[in-house]
């Protein structure tokens, strides 16, 4: 029964492409963006085509006319459009200058010609009204935002996958930072400056790629808890839990299955992220034993979060707990725990709290291991994470329904 429940959850996760993007592609994309933006490393040159279905002048004129019809001065609307232009920010600030790479951008190529040219690693297509839809959605609160279309060249899979990760991570970064309330002008789009040598104790310093790899891994692993737990509402409505109770299986088996699923998924996710970071960015793990213990500890904490969120979803018969956690709480943990900026740049009280967030505690332990610290140096962090897991599971058991239909 237990293995059947775990297998079912793992199959659910593997079937969804959005899950793979969130757990693997986005963190690698953000490591590329933040790492190359603040280091002197360079990628091998490769080409990208940018296709605009219409000129930006046409979109801007329609937007200004629409704003004027709504009683908004053209000057105010034009200032907003100038300062908040996602198309230009993505192309100029991220792909051209932000990554400090030799990416060759072709911006005046027709779509048919670009698709026929196999030299392009990827083609970024902005459809009709793309930027206008964003301006109207944010400034006028009208309509839905159109999505950028990405064409990937399978023959240049390494570069095309990197571009895909960058694009997804760029928009996810905007969404997360907007949720965090940092929407003041262009500031929401600029990654925080990180010192190239964060820590210089033990045997070697932590460089920029070490920092962003650990920061992104420790942040995105928390999303696993929300993804695993969100199936609880569907399973309640389809009577999965009721059928399990009717088969005389104890109720705690269901919770244990969520804990194991969350733990396995988180451990696999961290292993893949750090393996790619080791191969692509030379991020050394330090002691393999210490690395494995830390990974297991944070994975168990994520498993505990999965069970707790599952209990809340069962009790409220909705996805609200998982949605709140992934959209708000993970973002808060990311900022105060040091996933984006060093905690010593925050106010002292917030910095201290950040050290005890799951991602903040895990980052401290990983940095100790990466620097060749002793086993005793990681024990406090491992102890905190293990305690979190036990407490979370205990609370989840108290909240979990003991009988079917509740």
Secondary structure, 3 states (H helix, E strand, C coil): CHHHHHHHHHHHHHHCHHHHHHHHHHHHHHHHHHHHHCCCCCCCCEEEEEEECCCHHHHHHHHHHHHHHCCCCHHHHHHHHHHCCHHHHHHHHHHHCCCCCCEEEECCCCHHHHHHCCCEEEEEEECCCHHHHHHHHHHHCCCCCCCCEEEECHHHHHHHHHHHHHHHHHHHHHHHHHHCCCCCHHHHHCCCCCCCCCCCCCCCCCCHHHHHHHHHHHHHCCHHHHHHHCHHHHHHHCCHHHHHHHCCCCCHHHHHHHHHHHHHHHHHHHHHHHHHHHHHHCCCCCCHHHHHHHHHHHHHHHHHHHHHHHHHHHHHCCCHHHHHHHHHHHHHHHHHHCCCCCHHHCCHHHHHHHCCCHHHHHHHHHHHHHCCCCHHHHHHHHHHHHHHHHHHHHHHHHHCCCCCCC
